[in-house]
């Protein structure tokens, strides 16, 4: 028996060795049970053990397999477990479940249909490029939950036909960044050269806390139109090679604060921002550059590899991770922070890259990763007076906003930075710390859909019990589960900052 979580170890996928390690860990978990109510894996594990009066060794292989399949890698048990390393028992339940899933796929490859579905679901860059180019055709299919075309899609991809999915954008974030952002930067630079800094901005330009705009989201009323540069409106571009650069939509730009917080970051936009919700990326860039933080977009990045990893394809995951490390290495080596606005992707890059790749560069990149609100809160800590000059605490009693704490935000071990920053600028933040039942791609899969909905019910009830109808969260996967369960459309926390200070329009 070996306690190894290194895929290069010959025993990592040895069936007998994995089986013995599972028996050891299940026996320890049975004696502890601190995780009894965390997820379906522990519920079924303890029920099966209790049915045998505690005799773990009598568990059938199908009962063990169910525990493995029901682990959706939220990582919360590792945070709660008293026996994780450096404890001598070296227990890491989610890493063992991942090892077991990889071993099972290696020794007994699933049917062709399952392998094809995993491949389709995991090739997010391929599907994203196609879907954004043909979004007018794709989005009606994606939005027709339970319809015939979604059922066909379920058969091909394994994604539950009833699952609410985000629509694809007409224009990718990287396209906007490399075209419109250059235009916006030149406009902002011209404005900055002719301005005297932030002191000329009137108080009424800053949106009072809690002022509600269109569709129930934090609005932009109160911001003076003459303080926004507006360009001409043209058609949307769907490809990198479109020549209509003079006819693109030009985003509203606030006066640049020339006395801001100096610095620069590299963006890893994630698939959700790149293909589905580029507005989050635009808000992130807007807030950072409003504060004097320049943003770059390194070339050559792709999906972080989480879908490959969560379906047990360790080789494909390592290939994706290696490409991202190569693309981000120079930024990390130069001391540039890499900002990742999606909790699952940030976790994978921070924790799984160095753990599953034998590469010093993986550790260098991992150490450079920051959540956007984590980065901003660090700026506030290190330069509080300057920060508060740019983002002053707003007057009023403080509007309530619900912050959903995602599992992978907690698992990063960074604390609740979005809560802390929103509270610092004047919001009354109510926490909802309940799992959304998605966790990577697990909750998207058709055979997990009913169980995922059950997992999400405590989260649904907590949000519905809250007085506020403003919800935010830094996991896009969880945010769409919230929308499906409650009908409330969450924003990313960075978007609340952007709307509150009138940096970008609704």
N, C-alpha and C positions, 0 to 999 in steps of 0.2 A: 504494500500500500504506500502511495506517495502523495504528498500534498504539493502538487505542482499546478501552476496556472500559466506555464510557459509553453506555447504551442510548439516550440522547437524541441521540447523534451520528448523522447521516444515514448514515454509512459503516458503522455498527455491524452492520447487517443487509444490507449490500451484498454480494451473492454473490461477485463477482469480487474485491473487496477482502479478504473473509474467506479466500478460496482462496489469494490471494497471501501473506497473513500466515501461513496454515497452512504453506505451503511454506517460508517463511523460518524459522519456529520448528522445523519438523521437521528442517531442515538443521542448525541449531545443536544440536538434541538428538542427532542422529546423530554429530556430532563430539565430543560430551561423554560421553553414556551413563552418567552417574552414577546415573540412575534406572532402569537396565536391569531390575532385579528388583523394582520397587515394585508394579506392577499389570499386568493383561492388556493395557492400552493400549500400554505401552512394549514388552512382549514382541512383540506383533503388529506394532508400528511397525518395530522393528529387524529382525525377521524378513523383513518385506516389503522393507525397504531392502537388506538383505544379499542377497536373491534377485536384486537388480538391481545388485549390485556397488557399492552406495553411491549410485546415481543417484536421488536423492530426487524429482527432477522427473518420473520415469517412473511414480510411484505412481498406480494407478487410483483413481477416485472411490470405488468400493466399499471399497477398502482404507483410504482416509482416513476414510470413514464408520464403519468398524468401530472404528477407533481412538477416534473421537469417542464412539460408543455405549458403548464399554467403559470410558470414564472415569467413575468413580463419585464424583468430587469429594471424595476423601479429603483433598486439599490437601497431602499429604506431599511431593510432588515440588517444590512451591513452597518448602517448608522446606529442602530439600536443594539446590535449584538455585543455582549460583553467579552466574546471570545475571538474577536478578529485580531490579526497580527498587530502588535507584537506578542499577544498572549500565546502561551506555549501550544495551545490547541490549534492555532493557525486556521481558524474557521472563517471562510468567506462564502456564504451560501450562494449569492448571485454568480460569483465566478465559477463555483462548482456546477451550477445549473447550466451555465454557458458551456463549460467544458463537456458536460454530459450531452448537451444538444449537438455539439460539434462531433463528439465521438460517435454518436448514433448516426449522424448523417454520413460520416466517413465509413463506418462499418456496414451500414444498411441504407444505401441511397434511397430516397423516397421515390414514388412513382413519377413518371415523366411529367404528368400534369402539374404536380406540386413543384417540380424543379423549374418548369416553364413559368409558373405563377411567381415563384420567388425571383426569377430572373427579371421578369417584367416589372415587379414592384421595386426591385432594387436598382434598376437602371433609371434613376430619377433624372439625370441630365439628358438622356436621350428622349424620354417622354416629355420632359419640360420644354426642350427646344421645339419639338413637334407641336406640342399643345399650345404654346404661346404663338407660334406662327399661324396656327389654325384655331385660335381660341373661339372665334364666332361659331365654329362647327363643333368644337369639343365641349364647350361649357354647357350647352343645352343637354348633352348626354350626361356629363358629370352631375348636373343639377337635378336630373330626373330620378330621384331616389325611388328604388323599388320598381322602376320601369323595365321594359323589355331590354332596352339597350344596356342599362346598368346590370341586368342579370347576365347578359352576354359578357359584359366587362368583368363581372364577378367570376365567371367561368374561366376567363383567360388570365386574370391577374390575381384572383383570390381575394380582392377587396370587396367587403360586404356591400351588397347592392343598396342596403338601407342606410349605410353610413353617410353622414353629411360630409361632403368633401369641399375644400376651397376651390373656387373657380380659378382658372389661369388668367394671368394678366395679358393684355395685348402687347405689352412691351416689357422686355426684361429689365431688371434693375441695372445690370451691367451696361446695357445699351443707353439707358438714361444717364448713367454716371459718366460714360465716356463721350457723350454728346451734349446733352442739356446741361450737365453739371459744369462742363467747361465754359459754356455760355454764362451760366449763373455766376461762376467764379470771376469771370472778367467783368461782369456788371458790378458785383460786390466790391471788387478791387477798385473800380472807378469811383464808386460811392465812398469807399473808405478814404481814398486819397483826397476827396473833397469835403470830408466831414471832420469834426473835431472830437469824435469819439462818442461814447455812450451818454455823456452828460446832456446831450441835446435831445434825447428821447423823452417825450412827455409821458407822465404817469398813466394817462388814459390809454396809451398804446398797449399797456399790459392788461391782459384779461383778468378780471376778478375771479378768485377761486369759486368754482362751482357754477359759473355762468354756463348755461346749457345751450348748445347750438342745435343745428339740424340733426334729425334722427336720434335725438337723445344723447349725443356725444358731447364732450366738452368743446364748446364752440369758440368762435373767434370774434364775436361781436365786441365792439369797443376798440378795435384796432383801426387806426386811421388809414384810409385808403391811400393817402398821399405818401405814406411811408412804405408802400409796397410797389416794387417795380413790376409792371405787367408787360409781357411781351405779346406778340400776335399769336393767335390760336391756329394751329394747323392740324394735319392728319397725324394719326399714330403710325409709328414705324414698327414693323414686326421682324426685321432682320438686320444683321450687322452691316450689310452692304447697301442699304437703301440710301439713295443720293439726296433725299429731300431734307437735308440737314438745315436748310434755311426755313423750313416750314414746320418745325417741331414745336410742341407745346413748351412754353418757357415757364418754369415754376416761379411763384411769388418769392421774392427775396427781401428779407429784412435788412436794415442797415447793419453793416458788419461792425462789430465792436473791435476797434483797432487796439484797444488796451486790454485785450482778453487774456486768457490763459494759454500761453505758448505751448505747443506740443504737436505731435502728429500720431496718427494711428493708421494701421492697415486693416481693411475690412474683409472679413470672411462672411459673405452675405447669407449663406445657407440656401438650400433649394427653395424653401418657402418664400424667402425674400426675393430671390432671383427670378422665380417663375410665377409665383402666386400673389405675393403681397409686397410689391416693390415700394409701396407707400411707407412701410416701416423703415426701409433703408433710406428713403428720401428724408424722412423725419430724423433719423439718426444723424445723417450727414448735416442736415439743417441745424440741429441742436449743437452738434460738436463744432461746426464752423462758426456758428453764432458766438460760441465761447472762445473762439480763436484756435481751435484744434483742427489742423488740416487732416484730410482723409485721403488715403490712397486705396486703390483696388488692385492687388497683385494679380498678375496674369497667371493662368495655368491651374487655378483651383477648380475643384469639382465637388460633388457630393462627399460629405465626410465619411461615408461608408457604413453608417449605422444600419441601413436596411440589410446590407450583406451580413453584417455581424449578428444582428438579431435573428436572422434565419439560419445561422450556423455555417455560413460560407466564409470561413476564416481566411482562405487564400485570396478571394476577391476583395475582402475587407482590407487586407494588408496592402494589396496593390493600390487601392484607392487612397489609403492613408499615406503611403509612400509618395504618391504624386502630390498630395497636398503639402506634405512636409518639404518636398523639394521646392514647391512654389512659395512657401512661407518662410523658408529657412533664412534667407537673406534679411528679411524684415526683422525676424527674431534676433539674429546675430547682431544687427545694428541697434538693438535696444528698442525697436518700435513695438508698441503694444498691438496685439491682434485682437480686434473686437468682434465678438461672435454673438449676434442677437437672437439666438435660439438655444434654449437650455439643453436639449438632447444633444445637439451638435457640439456645444461647448463641453459637455460632460465627456463625450466620446473622444474629443481632441485632447482634453486635459488629462483624462484618466486612462482611457483604453489605448491611445496611441503609444505612450511610453510603456504600458504594461504588456502589450501584445506585439510590439516591434522591438527587435534587438538593434536599436539605433540611438546613438547619443543625440542626433538631431531631433528625434521625436520628443525627447525631454526638453530640449531648448525651445522648441515650438510650444509645447504644452505649458511651459512656465510663462510664456508670453501671452497666453489667452486670457481675455477679460470679458465679462458681461458688460454691456454698455452702461448700465446703472451702477455697476461696481466701479467702473472707471470714473464716472462722474463723481461718485461719492468720495473716491480717493482724491480727486482734485479739490473737492470741498474741504476735506480734512487737511490737505497740505497747503491750501491757499484760500482759507475761509473768507477773508475779507474781499478778495478779488472775486471769488465765486459768488458771494452774496451780492456783490455789485452788479454782476451779470444776471444772476437769477435771484432777485430779492424775494424774501418771504412775503407773500401777499397778505393783504389785510382781510379781515373777516373771521367768521367763526370756524371756518375750515369745512369745506364740502367733504362728504364721505365718499370714498371710493373703495371698492372691494379689490383686494389683491389676492389672486389665486396663486398659492405657493405650489409650484410644480415639483414633482418627485426629483427630476434631474437637476433642478435648481438647488434643492437641499443636498443632493448627493455630491455636488461639487465642493461642498464644505466652505462656501464663501459667505454664509449668512444670508439675511434677507435685505439685500442692498436696495432693491426697488422700494420696499416698504420704508426703509430708513430715509431714502432721498425724498420720496413723496411727502413723508411726514416733515422733513426739514424745510420744504418749501411751503408747507401750510395745510396739507391735506389731512383729514381724519381717515386713517387707513384701517380697514377692517380685514383681517386675515381669514381666508378660507383655505385650510390645510387638509384637503381631501383629494385623493387620487382621481384623475379624470378617466382612468381605465384605458388609456391609449398606449403610452410608454413605448416610443419607437413606432414599430409597425404592428405590434401585437393586437391592438384594438381595432385595426383596420381589417384584419383577416376575417373572412366570413364565418369560420368555425369558432371564432372567439367572440363574435359580436354580441350574442345574448349575455355571456358572462361579463364582457366589458361594460355593457349597459348596467348590469347589476352592481359592478364595482363603482360606477359613477354616481349612483343614487345618493350616497351621503354628501357628495359635493353639490349635487343639484339642490338638495334640501337646504344645505347651509347657505347657498347663494340666494335662494328664494326667501329664506328667513331674514336676510339682511334688508335693511331699510333702503339702501342705495341700489340704484339700477345701473350705476357706472361700474364696470368690471374691467380689470386689466390683468394681464398675465404675460410672462416672458417665454411661454412655451406655445408655439402656434398650434401644435397638435392638440394640446389641452384646450386651447381657446376655441377651436371648432367643436370639440366635445361639449364645451360650455354652451355654445350657441345652439347645438343640437338639443341639449337637455333643457335649457331654460328659455331660449329665444332671445337672450341678451347677447349682443355682439361685443366681445372684449376688445380692448386695444392693447397694444404693447405699451409698457410704462413709458418708454421714450416718447411715444406719441402724446401722452398726457402732458409731458413737459413741453413738447412742441406747440400744442394747442394752448396751453396755459399762458405762454409768453408770446403768443402770436407769431411764432417763427415760421410756421407754414399754415396755409388755410385748411379748413375742414376737408 
